[in-house]
Amino acid sequence: MPQFQGAWPALLTPFTARDEVNIPVLRAVIDYLLGKGIGGFYVCGSTGEGVYMSVAERQRVAETVVEQVNGRVPVIVHVGALALPDAVALASHAQAIGADAVASIIPPFYNDVASIVDYFAALSAAAPDLPLLSYIFGGPTDAVALMRQLMAIPTVAGSKYTGPNMHEFRQIVELGAEYRGDHPWTVFSGMDEECLFASMFGASGNIGSTLNYIPGVYREIHACREQGDLARATELQLQANQVTRVLFSFGFMGALKAVMAILGFDCGQPRLPNRPFPAERRAALHAQLEAVGFAALAAM
């Protein structure tokens, strides 16, 4: 099993005006991001709106990404679903099409640790040849204790951790020292605003929404940290956070797709429960992005 590294977009899913997956735009976005030196793609996660799509739509997106990437970088397919049969079908499909790993959120209403472990065990059985990553962002259980239990599942190979608690994050990283044999342990940070700090605390890489439009910034944050240039890494992190703050002020998912339009990709509107971006607010969004130096960051 590989250890995944680098800056990974949590790939968004473009939709047409008829609310169908826009395959041509999806392919164009993939090629654009590959040109930015990303480490891989995380597909059909929360940014990709996977939980708001049908199983058939999610399978088509995964197939398109794997085909378009054509082995140039790894692809992790998020297969999490409330209905276990859906998640199992998605995991099996991901293995069949040649994805490099699968991942899953802890589904809503899974409040018992034993049930969570059984859920991940079922995903492992459905894709026995692929590494399996948990996706942790809050939840009813102690994240470190949960990961210790998940490690008993043969294919569990790490986690995507989205949160600001670097003490907890580091403990999950350190579980790698207890891992089986020579199997690598991958821990991605998932909170873009904390990328540098997670990197300093041992993150293998980062997966995030804002890497759809400023991936080069995060690539350089990792490079600067590795070179010991923490001043430059901090400067880049703060600049990226200014852009993130602007998007949150406009409603993140709608603004994300509006930003992609600035870059030349018509990704449509998000699906409910995310709200569409109002056309009358585009000028204000553009002005605020210009004020925080968006164009220079996107060009990196």
C-alpha positions as CSV (number, residue, x, y, z in Angstrom):
1,M,0.0,0.0,0.0
2,P,1.4,3.4,-0.9
3,Q,1.7,6.4,1.4
4,F,-0.1,9.3,-0.4
5,Q,1.6,12.7,-0.3
6,G,1.3,16.3,-1.5
7,A,-1.5,18.8,-2.2
8,W,-4.8,17.2,-3.3
9,P,-7.9,19.0,-4.5
10,A,-11.1,17.7,-3.0
11,L,-12.4,17.8,-6.5
12,L,-15.6,19.6,-7.1
13,T,-18.3,18.2,-9.4
14,P,-19.4,20.5,-12.3
15,F,-23.1,20.4,-13.1
16,T,-24.9,21.6,-16.2
17,A,-27.8,24.0,-16.3
18,R,-30.1,20.9,-16.2
19,D,-28.3,19.7,-13.0
20,E,-26.6,16.8,-14.7
21,V,-22.9,16.0,-14.2
22,N,-20.9,18.0,-16.7
23,I,-18.4,15.5,-18.0
24,P,-16.5,17.8,-20.5
25,V,-16.0,20.5,-17.8
26,L,-14.9,17.8,-15.3
27,R,-12.3,16.6,-17.7
28,A,-11.1,20.1,-18.3
29,V,-10.8,20.9,-14.6
30,I,-8.8,17.7,-14.1
31,D,-6.3,18.6,-16.8
32,Y,-6.0,22.2,-15.4
33,L,-5.2,20.9,-11.9
34,L,-2.8,18.3,-13.2
35,G,-0.9,21.2,-14.7
36,K,-0.6,22.7,-11.3
37,G,1.5,19.9,-9.9
38,I,-1.0,18.4,-7.5
39,G,-0.4,15.2,-5.6
40,G,-3.7,13.4,-6.5
41,F,-7.5,13.7,-6.5
42,Y,-10.0,13.1,-3.8
43,V,-13.3,12.5,-5.6
44,C,-17.0,12.7,-4.6
45,G,-16.3,14.0,-1.1
46,S,-18.3,16.8,0.5
47,T,-16.8,19.4,-1.8
48,G,-17.6,17.0,-4.7
49,E,-21.2,16.8,-3.4
50,G,-21.0,13.0,-3.5
51,V,-23.5,12.6,-0.8
52,Y,-26.0,14.6,-2.8
53,M,-25.6,12.5,-5.9
54,S,-27.1,9.1,-6.9
55,V,-24.9,6.1,-6.9
56,A,-24.9,6.0,-10.7
57,E,-23.8,9.7,-10.8
58,R,-21.0,9.0,-8.4
59,Q,-19.8,6.0,-10.3
60,R,-19.8,8.0,-13.5
61,V,-17.7,10.8,-11.9
62,A,-15.2,8.2,-10.5
63,E,-14.9,6.5,-13.9
64,T,-14.3,9.8,-15.6
65,V,-11.6,10.9,-13.2
66,V,-9.7,7.6,-13.3
67,E,-9.9,7.6,-17.1
68,Q,-8.8,11.2,-17.5
69,V,-6.0,11.0,-15.0
70,N,-4.8,7.8,-16.7
71,G,-2.3,7.0,-13.9
72,R,-0.6,10.4,-13.8
73,V,-1.5,10.9,-10.1
74,P,-3.3,8.7,-7.5
75,V,-7.1,8.9,-7.2
76,I,-9.0,8.3,-3.9
77,V,-12.7,7.8,-4.3
78,H,-14.9,8.8,-1.4
79,V,-17.6,6.2,-1.0
80,G,-19.4,7.2,2.2
81,A,-23.1,6.9,2.2
82,L,-25.9,6.6,4.8
83,A,-27.1,3.4,3.3
84,L,-24.4,0.7,3.7
85,P,-25.4,-1.1,0.4
86,D,-24.7,2.1,-1.5
87,A,-21.3,2.6,0.2
88,V,-20.4,-1.1,-0.5
89,A,-21.4,-0.8,-4.1
90,L,-19.3,2.4,-4.5
91,A,-16.3,0.8,-2.9
92,S,-16.5,-2.3,-5.1
93,H,-16.9,-0.1,-8.2
94,A,-13.8,2.0,-7.2
95,Q,-11.7,-1.1,-7.0
96,A,-13.0,-2.4,-10.3
97,I,-12.2,0.8,-12.3
98,G,-8.7,1.1,-10.9
99,A,-8.9,3.8,-8.2
100,D,-5.9,3.9,-5.9
101,A,-7.8,4.0,-2.6
102,V,-11.3,4.6,-1.0
103,A,-12.3,6.8,1.8
104,S,-15.5,7.4,3.8
105,I,-17.0,9.8,6.3
106,I,-18.5,8.3,9.4
107,P,-22.1,8.2,8.2
108,P,-24.7,10.3,10.1
109,F,-26.5,8.5,12.9
110,Y,-23.6,6.1,13.4
111,N,-23.2,7.0,17.1
112,D,-21.9,3.7,18.3
113,V,-18.2,2.8,17.9
114,A,-19.0,-0.9,17.2
115,S,-21.4,0.1,14.4
116,I,-18.7,2.4,12.9
117,V,-16.2,-0.3,12.9
118,D,-18.7,-2.7,11.3
119,Y,-19.4,-0.1,8.6
120,F,-15.7,0.3,7.7
121,A,-15.1,-3.5,7.8
122,A,-17.9,-3.9,5.2
123,L,-16.1,-1.3,3.0
124,S,-12.8,-3.1,3.4
125,A,-14.4,-6.4,2.4
126,A,-15.9,-4.7,-0.7
127,A,-12.6,-3.4,-1.9
128,P,-10.0,-5.7,-0.3
129,D,-7.2,-4.7,-2.7
130,L,-7.4,-0.9,-1.9
131,P,-6.2,1.2,1.0
132,L,-9.1,2.5,3.1
133,L,-9.0,5.9,4.8
134,S,-11.4,7.2,7.4
135,Y,-12.6,10.8,7.0
136,I,-12.9,12.4,10.4
137,F,-14.5,15.8,11.1
138,G,-16.0,16.0,14.5
139,G,-18.4,13.2,15.5
140,P,-19.6,11.5,18.6
141,T,-16.5,9.5,19.4
142,D,-12.8,10.1,20.4
143,A,-11.0,10.2,17.1
144,V,-7.8,8.6,18.3
145,A,-9.6,5.8,20.1
146,L,-11.8,5.2,17.0
147,M,-8.7,5.0,14.8
148,R,-7.1,2.5,17.1
149,Q,-10.1,0.2,16.6
150,L,-10.3,0.8,12.9
151,M,-6.6,-0.3,12.6
152,A,-7.7,-3.9,13.2
153,I,-9.3,-3.8,9.7
154,P,-6.7,-5.1,7.3
155,T,-7.0,-2.4,4.6
156,V,-7.3,0.7,6.9
157,A,-4.3,2.8,6.0
158,G,-4.9,6.1,7.6
159,S,-7.3,9.0,7.7
160,K,-8.3,12.4,6.4
161,Y,-8.6,14.6,9.5
162,T,-10.5,17.8,9.1
163,G,-10.2,19.9,12.2
164,P,-8.0,22.4,14.1
165,N,-7.0,20.2,17.0
166,M,-3.3,19.6,16.2
167,H,-2.8,17.6,19.4
168,E,-5.4,15.1,18.3
169,F,-4.1,15.2,14.7
170,R,-0.6,14.4,15.9
171,Q,-1.8,11.4,17.9
172,I,-3.4,10.0,14.7
173,V,-0.1,10.5,12.9
174,E,1.8,8.7,15.6
175,L,-0.5,5.7,15.3
176,G,1.6,5.0,12.2
177,A,4.4,3.8,14.5
178,E,2.1,1.1,15.7
179,Y,1.0,0.1,12.2
180,R,1.3,-3.4,10.7
181,G,4.6,-4.4,9.2
182,D,5.7,-2.2,6.3
183,H,2.3,-0.8,5.4
184,P,2.5,3.0,5.1
185,W,0.3,5.1,7.2
186,T,-1.3,8.2,5.5
187,V,-2.8,11.1,7.4
188,F,-4.1,14.0,5.3
189,S,-5.1,17.3,6.8
190,G,-8.4,18.4,5.6
191,M,-8.7,21.9,7.0
192,D,-7.2,24.2,4.4
193,E,-6.7,27.0,6.9
194,E,-4.5,24.7,9.0
195,C,-2.4,23.2,6.2
196,L,1.0,24.5,7.4
197,F,0.5,23.6,11.0
198,A,-0.7,20.1,10.1
199,S,2.3,19.7,7.8
200,M,4.6,20.7,10.7
201,F,2.8,18.1,12.8
202,G,3.5,15.3,10.4
203,A,0.7,15.3,7.8
204,S,1.4,13.2,4.7
205,G,-0.3,15.9,2.6
206,N,-3.5,17.9,2.5
207,I,-6.9,17.5,0.8
208,G,-9.1,20.6,0.5
209,S,-11.8,22.5,-1.3
210,T,-9.7,25.6,-2.0
211,L,-7.2,23.5,-3.9
212,N,-9.6,23.5,-6.8
213,Y,-8.6,27.1,-7.5
214,I,-5.3,27.9,-5.6
215,P,-3.6,24.5,-5.5
216,G,-0.1,25.9,-6.2
217,V,-0.2,27.8,-2.9
218,Y,-0.5,24.6,-0.9
219,R,2.1,22.9,-3.1
220,E,4.5,25.7,-2.2
221,I,3.5,25.6,1.5
222,H,4.6,22.0,1.7
223,A,7.8,22.8,-0.2
224,C,8.7,25.7,2.0
225,R,8.1,23.7,5.2
226,E,10.3,20.9,3.9
227,Q,13.1,23.5,3.1
228,G,12.7,25.0,6.5
229,D,11.4,28.3,5.2
230,L,8.6,28.7,7.7
231,A,8.4,32.5,7.2
232,R,7.4,32.1,3.5
233,A,5.1,29.1,4.3
234,T,3.3,31.2,6.9
235,E,3.0,34.1,4.5
236,L,1.4,31.8,1.9
237,Q,-0.9,30.3,4.5
238,L,-2.2,33.7,5.6
239,Q,-2.7,34.8,2.0
240,A,-4.7,31.6,1.2
241,N,-6.7,32.1,4.3
242,Q,-7.7,35.6,3.2
243,V,-9.2,34.1,0.0
244,T,-11.0,31.4,2.0
245,R,-12.5,34.0,4.3
246,V,-13.9,35.9,1.3
247,L,-15.6,32.7,0.0
248,F,-17.1,31.9,3.4
249,S,-18.5,35.4,3.6
250,F,-20.4,34.7,0.3
251,G,-21.6,31.2,1.1
252,F,-18.7,28.8,0.4
253,M,-20.1,26.2,-2.1
254,G,-21.9,28.7,-4.3
255,A,-18.9,31.0,-4.2
256,L,-16.5,28.1,-5.1
257,K,-18.3,27.5,-8.3
258,A,-18.4,31.2,-9.1
259,V,-14.6,31.3,-8.6
260,M,-14.2,28.4,-11.0
261,A,-16.0,30.5,-13.5
262,I,-13.4,33.2,-13.1
263,L,-10.8,30.6,-14.1
264,G,-12.8,29.7,-17.2
265,F,-14.8,26.6,-16.0
266,D,-18.6,26.8,-15.9
267,C,-19.3,24.4,-13.1
268,G,-22.9,25.3,-12.7
269,Q,-24.6,25.6,-9.3
270,P,-24.3,23.5,-6.2
271,R,-27.0,21.1,-5.1
272,L,-29.2,21.5,-2.1
273,P,-28.7,21.9,0.8
274,N,-26.1,24.3,-0.6
275,R,-27.6,27.4,-2.1
276,P,-26.9,28.8,-5.7
277,F,-24.7,31.8,-6.0
278,P,-26.7,35.0,-6.8
279,A,-25.7,36.6,-10.1
280,E,-26.0,40.0,-8.6
281,R,-23.2,39.3,-6.1
282,R,-20.6,38.3,-8.7
283,A,-19.2,41.8,-9.0
284,A,-18.8,42.1,-5.2
285,L,-17.1,38.7,-5.1
286,H,-14.7,39.6,-7.8
287,A,-13.8,42.9,-6.1
288,Q,-13.1,41.3,-2.8
289,L,-11.0,38.5,-4.4
290,E,-9.0,41.2,-6.3
291,A,-8.4,43.0,-3.0
292,V,-6.7,39.9,-1.4
293,G,-4.6,39.1,-4.4
294,F,-6.5,36.1,-5.8
295,A,-5.1,36.3,-9.3
296,A,-1.5,35.9,-8.2
297,L,-2.3,33.0,-6.0
298,A,-4.3,31.2,-8.7
299,A,-1.5,31.7,-11.1
300,M,1.0,29.7,-8.9
